Amino acid sequence: MKGHHSILILLLSGLIVLSGCKKINEDKTLIRMAVAANMQYAIKELADQFEKDTGFTCEVILGSSGKLFAQIKEGAPYDLFISADLTYPEALYTIDLTHEPPRVYAYGTLVLWTCSSTLRPSLEVTETDSVQHIALANPKTAPYGKAAMEVLDFYGLSSKLQDKLVYGESIGQTNQFITSGAADIGFTSQSVVESQAMKNKGKWIRIIDTAYTPMPQGVVLIKRKKPKKQGAQAFYEYLFSEEGKDILQKFGYSVHE
């Protein structure tokens, strides 16, 4: 009986060791990425192709760049931060939370989009009574929201349209306002309207580049207590590969460096 008891203990110990090894292996192949919401559709295609090519697993957490920045400062266990601007990645580098300075992986493009069957998107139509609600991301935490406010300032519309503006926490929520009809029209990223999921929904126009500050989007590898993951470094490099650039351009991003 004593012998059987010893064997049982060894077997249980073996199970603990084996499951521990599995967790370690999973952790080594898992890449946790904090990704700005404007990249929602592009990052899915990038991650799917990268996983297929390499065998690594990508876990994507979407949000506004400002909120993701705050989470990283508080110690959220991300390996990569793919932002909608350079400001937040640069701030992380300044406080020594990244392995190197941010690098621009793409330049974003702002569009005006409506899913209403009775509207044609234009800045002029936003002043009419046919538009009661205009969606944009929170300019305090979302770079695309900040760019949208710059456009309104550029055309002298900020004060005229103030009572019509509705703010999403991120581009993701802004898109929900537009597609659901909660907002008649709104500002979003070209990468959203170019996606397969949204390609045939509504109508959109591109905002001229001179109406807002260029939007270089930066990526950084986050410093953690553990050594830098091989997979995180590999995905970082993949963003700048020809295949990665082709996918980004397909979604309307400019990738000139």
Sequence and secondary structure as in RCSB ss.txt:
>XXXX:A:sequence
MKGHHSILILLLSGLIVLSGCKKINEDKTLIRMAVAANMQYAIKELADQFEKDTGFTCEVILGSSGKLFAQIKEG
APYDLFISADLTYPEALYTIDLTHEPPRVYAYGTLVLWTCSSTLRPSLEVTETDSVQHIALANPKTAPYGKAAME
VLDFYGLSSKLQDKLVYGESIGQTNQFITSGAADIGFTSQSVVESQAMKNKGKWIRIIDTAYTPMPQGVVLIKRK
KPKKQGAQAFYEYLFSEEGKDILQKFGYSVHE
>XXXX:A:secstr
 HHHHHHHHHHHHHHHHHHHHHHHHHHHHEEEEEEEGGGHHHHHHHHHHHHHHH  EEEEEEE HHHHHHHHHTT
   SEEE SSSHHHHHHHHTT BSS  EEEEEE EEEEE  TT    TTGGGSTT   EEEE TTT HHHHHHHH
HHHHTT HHHHGGGEEEESSHHHHHHHHHHTSSSEEEEEHHHHTSTTTTTSSEEEE  GGGS  EEEEEEEB  S
S   HHHHHHHHHHTSHHHHHHHHHTT B   
